[in-house]
Amino acid sequence: MNIIGKRNIFFAISLIVILPGFILLAIKGLPLSIDFTGGSLLEIAFKSGSAPAPAQVIDIYTQAGYKDVQVQSTGDNRLIIRSEYLEDSARRNIISQMETSFNDEIEIRSADSVGPTVGKEVATRALGAVAVAALAVVIYIAFAFRGIPHALRYGICAIIAMVHDVAVVISLATIGGHFFGWQVDSLFLTALLTVIGFSVQDKIVVFDRIRENSNIYRKLPFETLVNHSIVQTLQRSINTQLMTVEFMLLALALFGGVTLREFAVILLVGLFSGTYSSIFIAASSLVVWENRSSRVKAAA
């Protein structure tokens, strides 16, 4: 099985998966929730009848002086309303206005508000957490692989593959935000950091096998040695991910309800991407780097 020999195909597949989401990201932006932008989230239920049309609810907010309101229906009588930051008194006035306009009693299922300053601070810390995780991975792998030549390259290639997984998740979130009303919130950040953790774990397993085989098959060309190492770890990587994580996440995505579906789908795709990049991206990037370095050295 010549996986490394077909690396350009796998690079192209990744590009096809990532590019549409990033084009949409450049046009529409990332669908950030109130956790990062600040604002109010209100989930309500109409007790005696079905929920009104979202446009009618938006009109009430507009009359009260609030713009950029998003209304999502989650059932026959439930609505989730996202708006700019609302004080408690303003929220009560709007609820009262809706009860009068729609002639129905409203039950508040949940009400959350985050100030713009807090939202910006959370966003900054989220980016910082991802950056620290990436730096820690490079340092750890460079130290763990210090006994073989070019140990730093292993850490950098692991980061390249990790960035690939992050890009897949962000692309998915952007597409989901545009077509299904998903938003990047604190649960998304939890899923993203989990994907990073699993992604790095898989890559260390593959790289560790390359390190072991480097001492056993000293005369093999580096590309052949890497391909042999990947084939050796292929069954373990696929079986571990499918049996321990993917099937359970699939069940959660299908039967876990609306509130957990987005989180489960992001984890499902992100962890699959982590396994894919460990097999087809990380080691292939290492081979490309080593081959280019060898050509430069030979030319000199």
VOLODO-223570 format. One line per field, with one value per atom (N, C-alpha, C): residue number from 1; atom name; z, y negated, x. Coordinates in steps of 0.02 Angstrom, whole numbers, m for minus. Each point is the difference from the previous one (the first is absolute). Last residue first. Layout:
num = [NUM, ...]
atome = [CA, ...]
zz = [Z, ...]
yy = [Y, ...]
xx = [X, ...]
# end
This chain:
num = [300, 300, 300, 299, 299, 299, 298, 298, 298, 297, 297, 297, 296, 296, 296, 295, 295, 295, 294, 294, 294, 293, 293, 293, 292, 292, 292, 291, 291, 291, 290, 290, 290, 289, 289, 289, 288, 288, 288, 287, 287, 287, 286, 286, 286, 285, 285, 285, 284, 284, 284, 283, 283, 283, 282, 282, 282, 281, 281, 281, 280, 280, 280, 279, 279, 279, 278, 278, 278, 277, 277, 277, 276, 276, 276, 275, 275, 275, 274, 274, 274, 273, 273, 273, 272, 272, 272, 271, 271, 271, 270, 270, 270, 269, 269, 269, 268, 268, 268, 267, 267, 267, 266, 266, 266, 265, 265, 265, 264, 264, 264, 263, 263, 263, 262, 262, 262, 261, 261, 261, 260, 260, 260, 259, 259, 259, 258, 258, 258, 257, 257, 257, 256, 256, 256, 255, 255, 255, 254, 254, 254, 253, 253, 253, 252, 252, 252, 251, 251, 251, 250, 250, 250, 249, 249, 249, 248, 248, 248, 247, 247, 247, 246, 246, 246, 245, 245, 245, 244, 244, 244, 243, 243, 243, 242, 242, 242, 241, 241, 241, 240, 240, 240, 239, 239, 239, 238, 238, 238, 237, 237, 237, 236, 236, 236, 235, 235, 235, 234, 234, 234, 233, 233, 233, 232, 232, 232, 231, 231, 231, 230, 230, 230, 229, 229, 229, 228, 228, 228, 227, 227, 227, 226, 226, 226, 225, 225, 225, 224, 224, 224, 223, 223, 223, 222, 222, 222, 221, 221, 221, 220, 220, 220, 219, 219, 219, 218, 218, 218, 217, 217, 217, 216, 216, 216, 215, 215, 215, 214, 214, 214, 213, 213, 213, 212, 212, 212, 211, 211, 211, 210, 210, 210, 209, 209, 209, 208, 208, 208, 207, 207, 207, 206, 206, 206, 205, 205, 205, 204, 204, 204, 203, 203, 203, 202, 202, 202, 201, 201, 201, 200, 200, 200, 199, 199, 199, 198, 198, 198, 197, 197, 197, 196, 196, 196, 195, 195, 195, 194, 194, 194, 193, 193, 193, 192, 192, 192, 191, 191, 191, 190, 190, 190, 189, 189, 189, 188, 188, 188, 187, 187, 187, 186, 186, 186, 185, 185, 185, 184, 184, 184, 183, 183, 183, 182, 182, 182, 181, 181, 181, 180, 180, 180, 179, 179, 179, 178, 178, 178, 177, 177, 177, 176, 176, 176, 175, 175, 175, 174, 174, 174, 173, 173, 173, 172, 172, 172, 171, 171, 171, 170, 170, 170, 169, 169, 169, 168, 168, 168, 167, 167, 167, 166, 166, 166, 165, 165, 165, 164, 164, 164, 163, 163, 163, 162, 162, 162, 161, 161, 161, 160, 160, 160, 159, 159, 159, 158, 158, 158, 157, 157, 157, 156, 156, 156, 155, 155, 155, 154, 154, 154, 153, 153, 153, 152, 152, 152, 151, 151, 151, 150, 150, 150, 149, 149, 149, 148, 148, 148, 147, 147, 147, 146, 146, 146, 145, 145, 145, 144, 144, 144, 143, 143, 143, 142, 142, 142, 141, 141, 141, 140, 140, 140, 139, 139, 139, 138, 138, 138, 137, 137, 137, 136, 136, 136, 135, 135, 135, 134, 134, 134, 133, 133, 133, 132, 132, 132, 131, 131, 131, 130, 130, 130, 129, 129, 129, 128, 128, 128, 127, 127, 127, 126, 126, 126, 125, 125, 125, 124, 124, 124, 123, 123, 123, 122, 122, 122, 121, 121, 121, 120, 120, 120, 119, 119, 119, 118, 118, 118, 117, 117, 117, 116, 116, 116, 115, 115, 115, 114, 114, 114, 113, 113, 113, 112, 112, 112, 111, 111, 111, 110, 110, 110, 109, 109, 109, 108, 108, 108, 107, 107, 107, 106, 106, 106, 105, 105, 105, 104, 104, 104, 103, 103, 103, 102, 102, 102, 101, 101, 101, 100, 100, 100, 99, 99, 99, 98, 98, 98, 97, 97, 97, 96, 96, 96, 95, 95, 95, 94, 94, 94, 93, 93, 93, 92, 92, 92, 91, 91, 91, 90, 90, 90, 89, 89, 89, 88, 88, 88, 87, 87, 87, 86, 86, 86, 85, 85, 85, 84, 84, 84, 83, 83, 83, 82, 82, 82, 81, 81, 81, 80, 80, 80, 79, 79, 79, 78, 78, 78, 77, 77, 77, 76, 76, 76, 75, 75, 75, 74, 74, 74, 73, 73, 73, 72, 72, 72, 71, 71, 71, 70, 70, 70, 69, 69, 69, 68, 68, 68, 67, 67, 67, 66, 66, 66, 65, 65, 65, 64, 64, 64, 63, 63, 63, 62, 62, 62, 61, 61, 61, 60, 60, 60, 59, 59, 59, 58, 58, 58, 57, 57, 57, 56, 56, 56, 55, 55, 55, 54, 54, 54, 53, 53, 53, 52, 52, 52, 51, 51, 51, 50, 50, 50, 49, 49, 49, 48, 48, 48, 47, 47, 47, 46, 46, 46, 45, 45, 45, 44, 44, 44, 43, 43, 43, 42, 42, 42, 41, 41, 41, 40, 40, 40, 39, 39, 39, 38, 38, 38, 37, 37, 37, 36, 36, 36, 35, 35, 35, 34, 34, 34, 33, 33, 33, 32, 32, 32, 31, 31, 31, 30, 30, 30, 29, 29, 29, 28, 28, 28, 27, 27, 27, 26, 26, 26, 25, 25, 25, 24, 24, 24, 23, 23, 23, 22, 22, 22, 21, 21, 21, 20, 20, 20, 19, 19, 19, 18, 18, 18, 17, 17, 17, 16, 16, 16, 15, 15, 15, 14, 14, 14, 13, 13, 13, 12, 12, 12, 11, 11, 11, 10, 10, 10, 9, 9, 9, 8, 8, 8, 7, 7, 7, 6, 6, 6, 5, 5, 5, 4, 4, 4, 3, 3, 3, 2, 2, 2, 1, 1, 1]
atome = [N, CA, C, N, CA, C, N, CA, C, N, CA, C, N, CA, C, N, CA, C, N, CA, C, N, CA, C, N, CA, C, N, CA, C, N, CA, C, N, CA, C, N, CA, C, N, CA, C, N, CA, C, N, CA, C, N, CA, C, N, CA, C, N, CA, C, N, CA, C, N, CA, C, N, CA, C, N, CA, C, N, CA, C, N, CA, C, N, CA, C, N, CA, C, N, CA, C, N, CA, C, N, CA, C, N, CA, C, N, CA, C, N, CA, C, N, CA, C, N, CA, C, N, CA, C, N, CA, C, N, CA, C, N, CA, C, N, CA, C, N, CA, C, N, CA, C, N, CA, C, N, CA, C, N, CA, C, N, CA, C, N, CA, C, N, CA, C, N, CA, C, N, CA, C, N, CA, C, N, CA, C, N, CA, C, N, CA, C, N, CA, C, N, CA, C, N, CA, C, N, CA, C, N, CA, C, N, CA, C, N, CA, C, N, CA, C, N, CA, C, N, CA, C, N, CA, C, N, CA, C, N, CA, C, N, CA, C, N, CA, C, N, CA, C, N, CA, C, N, CA, C, N, CA, C, N, CA, C, N, CA, C, N, CA, C, N, CA, C, N, CA, C, N, CA, C, N, CA, C, N, CA, C, N, CA, C, N, CA, C, N, CA, C, N, CA, C, N, CA, C, N, CA, C, N, CA, C, N, CA, C, N, CA, C, N, CA, C, N, CA, C, N, CA, C, N, CA, C, N, CA, C, N, CA, C, N, CA, C, N, CA, C, N, CA, C, N, CA, C, N, CA, C, N, CA, C, N, CA, C, N, CA, C, N, CA, C, N, CA, C, N, CA, C, N, CA, C, N, CA, C, N, CA, C, N, CA, C, N, CA, C, N, CA, C, N, CA, C, N, CA, C, N, CA, C, N, CA, C, N, CA, C, N, CA, C, N, CA, C, N, CA, C, N, CA, C, N, CA, C, N, CA, C, N, CA, C, N, CA, C, N, CA, C, N, CA, C, N, CA, C, N, CA, C, N, CA, C, N, CA, C, N, CA, C, N, CA, C, N, CA, C, N, CA, C, N, CA, C, N, CA, C, N, CA, C, N, CA, C, N, CA, C, N, CA, C, N, CA, C, N, CA, C, N, CA, C, N, CA, C, N, CA, C, N, CA, C, N, CA, C, N, CA, C, N, CA, C, N, CA, C, N, CA, C, N, CA, C, N, CA, C, N, CA, C, N, CA, C, N, CA, C, N, CA, C, N, CA, C, N, CA, C, N, CA, C, N, CA, C, N, CA, C, N, CA, C, N, CA, C, N, CA, C, N, CA, C, N, CA, C, N, CA, C, N, CA, C, N, CA, C, N, CA, C, N, CA, C, N, CA, C, N, CA, C, N, CA, C, N, CA, C, N, CA, C, N, CA, C, N, CA, C, N, CA, C, N, CA, C, N, CA, C, N, CA, C, N, CA, C, N, CA, C, N, CA, C, N, CA, C, N, CA, C, N, CA, C, N, CA, C, N, CA, C, N, CA, C, N, CA, C, N, CA, C, N, CA, C, N, CA, C, N, CA, C, N, CA, C, N, CA, C, N, CA, C, N, CA, C, N, CA, C, N, CA, C, N, CA, C, N, CA, C, N, CA, C, N, CA, C, N, CA, C, N, CA, C, N, CA, C, N, CA, C, N, CA, C, N, CA, C, N, CA, C, N, CA, C, N, CA, C, N, CA, C, N, CA, C, N, CA, C, N, CA, C, N, CA, C, N, CA, C, N, CA, C, N, CA, C, N, CA, C, N, CA, C, N, CA, C, N, CA, C, N, CA, C, N, CA, C, N, CA, C, N, CA, C, N, CA, C, N, CA, C, N, CA, C, N, CA, C, N, CA, C, N, CA, C, N, CA, C, N, CA, C, N, CA, C, N, CA, C, N, CA, C, N, CA, C, N, CA, C, N, CA, C, N, CA, C, N, CA, C, N, CA, C, N, CA, C, N, CA, C, N, CA, C, N, CA, C, N, CA, C, N, CA, C, N, CA, C, N, CA, C, N, CA, C, N, CA, C, N, CA, C, N, CA, C, N, CA, C, N, CA, C, N, CA, C, N, CA, C, N, CA, C, N, CA, C, N, CA, C, N, CA, C, N, CA, C, N, CA, C, N, CA, C, N, CA, C, N, CA, C, N, CA, C, N, CA, C, N, CA, C, N, CA, C, N, CA, C, N, CA, C, N, CA, C, N, CA, C, N, CA, C, N, CA, C, N, CA, C, N, CA, C, N, CA, C, N, CA, C, N, CA, C, N, CA, C, N, CA, C, N, CA, C, N, CA, C, N, CA, C, N, CA, C, N, CA, C, N, CA, C, N, CA, C]
zz = [m183, 26, m6, m61, m49, 23, 144, m57, m52, 187, 22, m58, m38, 10, 20, m16, m66, 5, 200, m31, m69, 116, 33, m31, m74, m23, 31, 72, m70, m27, 219, m3, m71, 33, 28, m6, m64, m47, 24, 145, m58, m51, 186, 22, m59, m34, 5, 20, 0, m69, m1, 205, m23, m71, 89, 42, m26, m113, m6, 38, m12, m68, m6, 212, m48, m65, 174, 29, m51, m50, m8, 29, 21, m70, m8, 215, m22, m72, 83, 36, m19, m84, m33, 33, 104, m62, m39, 187, 20, m60, m35, 21, 18, m54, m59, 19, 178, m45, m60, 152, 27, m47, m59, m5, 27, 24, m70, m10, 216, m18, m72, 81, 35, m22, m80, m31, 31, 95, m68, m32, 221, m2, m71, 49, 36, m4, m94, m37, 34, 40, 4, m33, 11, 60, 7, m177, 51, 60, m200, m26, 52, 55, m51, m25, 152, 34, m50, m82, 36, 34, m104, m51, 33, 135, m21, m54, 73, 54, m18, m150, 3, 54, m24, m55, 4, 170, m3, m53, 55, 64, m4, m192, 54, 63, m198, m14, 61, 14, m9, m9, 15, 64, m7, m194, 49, 65, m169, m22, 52, 41, m2, m17, m5, 68, 1, m208, 32, 70, m116, m33, 36, 38, 49, m27, m136, 63, 51, m207, m10, 65, m1, m3, m6, m12, 68, 3, m210, 38, 71, m134, m25, 38, 46, 26, m22, m88, 73, 30, m225, 8, 74, m53, m22, 9, 44, 51, m19, m83, m15, 49, 84, m41, m17, 146, m70, m46, 243, m12, m75, 164, m73, m22, 232, m23, m74, 120, 29, m24, m68, m23, 27, 67, m62, m28, 194, 14, m62, m25, 39, 14, m102, m47, 36, 131, m39, m52, 125, 43, m36, m105, 0, 44, m3, m66, m1, 197, m10, m67, 49, 39, m8, m97, m37, 37, 102, m58, m37, 178, 25, m58, m47, 19, 24, m48, m61, 16, 176, m34, m62, 114, 43, m33, m111, 1, 41, 0, m65, m2, 186, 2, m65, 12, 41, 7, m114, m37, 38, 102, m53, m37, 159, 34, m52, m81, 23, 36, m63, m60, 20, 165, m15, m62, 61, 46, m11, m214, 71, 43, m268, 36, 71, m163, 23, 39, m198, 53, 21, m177, 57, 58, m229, 54, 62, m209, m24, 56, 40, m57, m18, 172, 20, m55, m42, 43, 22, m123, m43, 41, 121, m44, m46, 140, 40, m43, m101, 16, 38, m42, m62, 11, 180, m13, m64, 54, 48, m12, m130, m17, 46, 47, m60, m22, 177, 22, m59, m48, 35, 25, m105, m48, 34, 135, m33, m53, 98, 49, m28, m125, m3, 49, 5, m66, m6, 191, 3, m66, 11, 41, 5, m105, m44, 38, 122, m46, m47, 149, 37, m47, m91, 20, 37, m59, m57, 17, 154, m1, m58, 26, 46, m3, m133, m18, 44, 25, m37, m14, 220, m72, m36, 241, m17, m74, 112, m4, m21, 36, m58, m8, 179, 0, m57, 16, 56, m2, m160, m12, 56, 24, m51, m14, 156, 24, m52, m59, 51, 23, m149, m33, 50, 87, m41, m34, 124, 45, m40, m116, 22, 44, m66, m58, 20, 162, m14, m57, 50, 52, m12, m140, m13, 50, 32, m59, m15, 173, 19, m58, m38, 40, 19, m108, m46, 36, 136, m41, m50, 133, 38, m40, m94, 5, 36, m12, m66, 2, 195, m11, m67, 50, 43, m9, m111, m31, 42, 88, m62, m33, 187, 20, m61, m39, 27, 19, m74, m54, 25, 147, m21, m53, 53, 7, m26, 84, m29, 15, 0, 13, m34, 68, m19, 20, m33, 20, m25, 1, 13, 22, 10, m15, 20, m78, 51, m22, m60, m20, 60, m94, 56, m21, m166, 27, 58, m185, 42, 28, m140, m23, 42, 45, m72, m23, 232, m22, m74, 90, 28, m21, m60, m39, 26, 119, m65, m43, 206, 11, m65, m6, 13, 10, m22, m64, 9, 193, m41, m67, 145, 27, m42, m52, m18, 24, 61, m72, m21, 220, m8, m73, 57, 23, m11, m169, 73, 19, m227, 30, 76, m247, 73, 27, m251, 37, 75, m122, m13, 33, m57, 13, m20, 62, m26, 20, m29, 28, m34, 46, m41, 39, m5, 30, m50, m28, 41, 31, m155, m17, 38, m26, 12, m17, m13, 22, 13, m141, 28, 17, m17, m24, 35, m55, 33, m32, 27, m33, 40, m37, 41, m41, m39, m8, 46, 87, m68, 2, 167, m3, m71, 102, m14, m6, 28, 64, m10, m185, 28, 67, m100, m39, 26, 94, 20, m37, m64, 68, 26, m211, m3, 69, m20, m19, m3, 34, 60, m14, m180, 46, 65, m165, m22, 47, 31, 22, m19, 37, m50, 25, 190, m58, m50, 165, m1, m61, 110, m35, m2, 207, m73, m31, 239, m23, m75, 126, 38, m33, m90, 2, 28, 34, m22, 8, m20, 27, m29, 32, m24, 34, m54, 35, m31, 15, m28, 41, m52, 42, m39, m4, m23, 47, m84, 46, m29, m95, m25, 52, 40, m25, m22, 87, 45, m20, m129, 49, 50, m236, 46, 48, m263, 71, 42, m253, 36, 75, m201, 45, 41, m251, 66, 42, m240, 52, 70, m200, m22, 58, 31, m24, m19, 64, 57, m21, m165, 35, 60, m110, m46, 31, 114, 8, m50, m7, 64, 8, m191, m3, 64, m10, m40, m1, 106, 39, m39, m97, 60, 34, m187, m22, 59, 42, m27, m22, 72, 56, m24, m163, 35, 58, m115, m40, 33, 96, 9, m37, m33, 66, 17, m202, m2, 67, m18, m34, m5, 88, 47, m33, m62, m23, 41, 48, m71, m29, 227, m9, m74, 60, 22, m15, m81, m7, 17, 46, 0, 0]
yy = [m1064, m39, 39, 100, m53, m41, 166, 31, m52, m71, 21, 31, m59, m61, 18, 176, m28, m62, 97, 43, m26, m108, m12, 40, 38, m65, m17, 196, 7, m66, 2, 37, 7, m101, m42, 35, 121, m55, m44, 170, 27, m55, m56, 14, 26, m33, m64, 9, 189, m21, m67, 86, 36, m21, m100, m15, 34, 39, m69, m9, 210, m24, m69, 124, 51, m32, m137, 38, 50, m126, m40, 37, 101, m6, m36, 13, 65, m3, m193, 12, 67, m58, m37, 11, 90, 37, m34, m112, 58, 46, m190, m21, 58, 34, m17, m18, 47, 57, m12, m177, 48, 60, m157, m30, 47, 65, 2, m29, m10, 69, 5, m211, 20, 70, m77, m38, 21, 92, 25, m35, m35, 33, 19, m110, m39, 30, 107, m59, m34, 266, m61, m59, 240, m40, m64, 186, 7, m46, 4, 21, m3, m52, m47, 17, 146, m63, m51, 205, 11, m64, m6, 6, 10, 1, m68, 1, 206, m32, m71, 122, 30, m33, m68, m20, 28, 53, m69, m10, 213, m35, m68, 151, 38, m41, m93, 22, 30, m69, m57, 23, 167, m37, m58, 128, 37, m39, m92, 3, 34, m10, m68, 2, 203, m25, m68, 96, 36, m26, m91, m16, 33, 10, m31, m12, 101, 37, m29, m109, 61, 40, m191, m18, 62, 26, m17, m17, 38, 63, m13, m186, 34, 66, m123, m34, 36, 79, 13, m32, m44, 70, 16, m209, 2, 70, m36, m30, 5, 188, m72, m28, 208, m16, m74, 112, m6, m16, 36, m57, m11, 122, 3, m59, 24, 70, 6, m209, 37, 72, m143, m32, 36, 57, 32, m31, m94, 68, 34, m216, m3, 71, m21, m19, m2, 36, 60, m15, m179, 44, 65, m157, m23, 46, 41, 13, m19, m48, 72, 17, m225, 24, 75, m103, m15, 24, 20, 44, m11, m147, 68, 49, m223, 5, 71, m47, m5, 10, m15, 65, 0, m206, 51, 68, m178, m11, 54, m1, 22, m8, m88, 73, 30, m232, 20, 76, m89, m14, 22, 14, 51, m10, m162, 64, 55, m207, m4, 65, m22, 8, m1, m48, 71, 15, m225, 32, 75, m125, m18, 36, m57, 17, m25, 76, m57, 26, 79, 15, m64, 39, m44, 16, 102, 31, m43, m61, 40, 26, m140, m30, 37, 80, m64, m31, 199, 12, m64, m16, 26, 13, m67, m54, 22, 160, m47, m57, 157, 31, m48, m69, 3, 29, 3, m69, m3, 207, m16, m70, 69, 40, m17, m97, m30, 38, 87, m61, m33, 183, 21, m60, m43, 30, 19, m68, m58, 24, 165, m25, m62, 91, 44, m22, m118, m10, 43, 31, m63, m14, 183, 14, m62, m23, 36, 20, m102, m49, 34, 137, m44, m49, 137, 41, m42, m96, 7, 41, m27, m58, 6, 157, 12, m56, 74, m46, 10, 204, m63, m40, 153, 12, m66, 20, 49, 14, m146, m31, 49, 2, 29, m26, m74, 73, 33, m239, 30, 76, m122, m13, 31, 6, 47, m9, m150, 69, 49, m229, 9, 72, m62, m4, 15, m14, 60, 0, m190, 56, 64, m192, m8, 58, m8, 13, m4, m59, 72, 18, m227, 33, 76, m129, m14, 35, 12, 39, m10, m129, 71, 44, m233, 13, 74, m75, 1, 15, m28, 60, 7, m195, 58, 65, m197, m5, 59, m16, 14, m2, m64, 73, 19, m229, 32, 76, m130, m9, 34, 2, 39, m6, m135, 70, 44, m222, 3, 71, m50, 0, 7, 107, m67, 3, 181, m9, m68, 165, m62, m5, 184, m14, m64, 173, m69, m13, 211, m21, m71, 95, 61, m15, m135, m11, 64, m43, 28, m10, m125, 22, 26, m41, m5, 31, m127, 64, m12, m153, 24, 70, m156, 67, 33, m225, 3, 69, m38, m40, 8, 107, 30, m38, m90, 60, 34, m185, m21, 59, 42, m26, m21, 64, 59, m22, m170, 33, 62, m119, m41, 34, 98, 7, m39, m21, 66, 10, m197, m1, 67, m19, m39, m2, 102, 40, m36, m60, m2, 40, 44, m25, m2, 17, 6, m33, 88, m37, 1, 208, m73, m33, 251, m30, m73, 218, m68, m26, 236, m24, m66, 154, m43, m15, 179, m27, m42, 144, m59, m32, 190, m31, m65, 59, 43, m37, m103, 65, 49, m250, 43, 68, m259, 70, 40, m272, 42, 69, m249, 65, 43, m280, 52, 64, m243, 62, 55, m235, 25, 64, m168, 49, 28, m158, m32, 47, 36, m18, m30, 81, m55, m24, 191, m59, m62, 212, m23, m64, 102, m26, m26, 107, m65, m31, 220, m48, m71, 180, m12, m53, 72, m37, m17, 138, m70, m42, 239, m38, m74, 134, m1, m42, 110, m43, 5, 207, m61, m42, 162, 6, m68, 44, 6, 8, m26, 23, 9, m70, 52, 28, m94, m27, 55, m50, 47, m33, m72, m8, 54, m98, 57, m3, m175, 12, 58, m153, 61, 16, m225, 35, 59, m146, m1, 40, m1, m36, m2, 116, m68, m42, 231, m35, m72, 148, 14, m41, 5, m54, 13, 114, m6, m57, 38, m2, m7, 72, m13, 3, m78, 55, m15, m105, m3, 60, m60, m9, m11, 27, m39, m18, 138, m65, m45, 222, m38, m70, 155, m25, m43, 108, m50, m32, 177, m61, m54, 214, m33, m65, 137, m31, m37, 119, m61, m30, 216, m61, m63, 223, m2, m68, 46, m2, m6, 28, m67, m6, 210, m47, m70, 163, 14, m49, m6, m30, 11, 102, m73, m34, 228, m14, m74, 75, 11, m18, m2, m59, 6, 182, m56, m61, 242, m34, m63, 142, m13, m37, 76, m59, m18, 199, m60, m63, 260, m58, m65, 279, m60, m62]
xx = [1205, 56, 65, m204, 16, 60, m90, 34, 22, m127, 67, 39, m223, 39, 72, m155, 15, 43, m79, 51, 20, m175, 64, 56, m219, 24, 67, m106, 22, 27, m92, 63, 26, m212, 53, 68, m191, 11, 58, m73, 36, 16, m133, 69, 42, m229, 34, 73, m137, 14, 36, m77, 59, 19, m196, 58, 63, m213, 25, 66, m137, 11, 33, m51, 19, 24, m81, 55, 28, m194, 61, 61, m215, 18, 67, m95, 25, 24, m102, 62, 32, m213, 52, 68, m188, 14, 56, m76, 40, 15, m139, 66, 45, m231, 40, 71, m146, 1, 45, m46, 48, 8, m162, 67, 53, m224, 20, 70, m99, 16, 25, m77, 61, 22, m207, 55, 67, m197, 14, 59, m114, 65, 21, m210, 50, 70, m200, 23, 58, m35, m40, 33, 74, 15, m41, 18, m52, 9, 147, m64, m56, 228, m22, m70, 105, m17, m26, 81, m63, m22, 207, m52, m68, 190, m16, m55, 83, m37, m19, 134, m67, m42, 229, m42, m71, 176, m24, m55, 118, m2, m36, 31, m31, m9, 105, m68, m33, 228, m44, m73, 168, m5, m50, 53, m41, m9, 142, m70, m44, 234, m28, m75, 125, m8, m35, 59, m55, m14, 188, m64, m59, 250, m45, m70, 171, 1, m49, 36, m39, m3, 135, m71, m43, 233, m21, m74, 102, m3, m26, 45, m59, m10, 194, m59, m63, 203, m3, m63, 51, m23, m9, 92, m70, m29, 233, m43, m74, 173, m12, m51, 146, m59, m2, 161, 18, m59, m14, 44, 14, m174, 10, 43, m38, m2, 17, m17, 55, 3, m174, 62, 61, m223, 23, 63, m100, 21, 28, m94, 62, 27, m209, 52, 68, m188, 15, 54, m79, 39, 18, m143, 70, 44, m233, 29, 74, m119, 3, 33, m44, 57, 7, m186, 61, 62, m215, 7, 66, m53, 11, 11, m64, 70, 17, m226, 41, 74, m158, m2, 45, m19, 30, 2, m111, 72, 35, m234, 25, 76, m109, m1, 28, m29, 58, 3, m186, 61, 62, m215, 7, 67, m58, 14, 12, m70, 69, 20, m223, 42, 74, m156, 0, 42, m36, 48, 2, m82, m9, 51, m91, 62, m6, m211, 40, 61, m211, 48, 37, m179, m6, 46, m20, m40, m6, 121, m57, m46, 200, m35, m65, 145, m28, m41, 121, m57, m34, 199, m53, m63, 188, m22, m57, 104, m40, m26, 147, m65, m45, 220, m37, m70, 148, m23, m40, 100, m52, m28, 183, m59, m58, 208, m29, m63, 128, m34, m35, 135, m60, m41, 209, m47, m65, 175, m31, m49, 128, m48, m36, 176, m59, m54, 203, m31, m64, 132, m38, m34, 143, m59, m44, 206, m47, m63, 174, m30, m50, 123, m45, m35, 165, m57, m51, 207, m45, m62, 182, m46, m50, 179, m56, m51, 214, m54, m63, 159, 14, m63, 5, 4, 13, m33, 51, 7, m166, 66, 55, m254, 33, 71, m143, m9, 38, m2, 37, m4, m122, 72, 42, m233, 22, 74, m100, m2, 29, m24, 53, 2, m173, 65, 56, m218, 8, 69, m66, 16, 12, m76, 70, 21, m226, 43, 73, m160, m3, 46, m27, 40, 1, m139, 70, 46, m235, 20, 74, m92, 1, 22, m32, 60, 6, m195, 56, 65, m186, m9, 57, m15, 26, m7, m89, 73, 30, m236, 28, 77, m117, m6, 31, m14, 49, 0, m162, 65, 55, m220, 4, 68, m50, 11, 8, m59, 68, 18, m223, 49, 72, m200, 20, 54, m197, 72, 18, m228, 26, 74, m233, 71, 20, m222, 17, 72, m210, 68, 12, m219, 37, 72, m244, 71, 38, m266, 44, 72, m251, 67, 38, m272, 47, 66, m184, 21, 47, m85, m55, 14, 137, m18, m55, 82, m8, m25, 51, m57, m13, 188, m60, m63, 209, m16, m63, 85, m26, m20, 107, m68, m32, 224, m42, m73, 158, m10, m44, 63, m45, m15, 159, m68, m51, 229, m24, m72, 110, m16, m27, 79, m62, m22, 207, m57, m67, 197, m8, m62, 145, m62, 5, 163, m5, m64, m12, 51, m16, m96, m3, 59, m144, 65, m3, m179, 9, 68, m164, 63, 15, m240, 43, 64, m239, 62, 39, m205, m16, 61, 8, m64, m12, 254, m58, m63, 212, 26, m57, 68, m52, 30, 112, 3, m55, 94, m50, 1, 153, m8, m48, 76, m31, m7, 89, 40, m26, m75, 11, 41, m171, 54, 4, m169, 64, 58, m246, 31, 69, m123, m38, 28, 94, 16, m37, m48, 67, 18, m198, m8, 67, m3, m33, m7, 81, 51, m30, m146, 40, 53, m129, m43, 38, 103, m4, m42, 18, 58, m3, m229, 53, 59, m149, m12, 58, m73, 40, m16, m188, 63, 36, m164, m5, 69, m45, m65, m5, 206, m34, m62, 244, m68, m46, 276, m52, m68, 288, m68, m46, 275, m40, m68, 222, m63, m36, 247, m30, m61, 179, m49, m29, 253, m70, m44, 277, m44, m70, 194, m15, m36, 67, 59, m14, m169, 56, 61, m203, 5, 57, 32, m57, 11, 97, 15, m64, 76, m63, 10, 177, m14, m63, 33, 30, m19, m53, m50, 30, 140, m58, m46, 193, 23, m58, m46, 25, 22, m62, m59, 20, 171, m28, m62, 95, 40, m20, m106, m15, 38, 45, m67, m18, 216, m6, m71, 70, 11, m19, m13, m43, 4, 139, m70, m48, 231, m13, m73, 76, m4, m17, 41, m64, m9, 205, m54, m68, 191, 4, m57, 22, m27, 5, 94, m73, m31, 234, m30, m76, 132, m10, m32, 67, m61, m15, 186, 7, m60, 5, 41, 6, m115, m37, 40, m5, 45, m38, m12, m42, 45]
# end
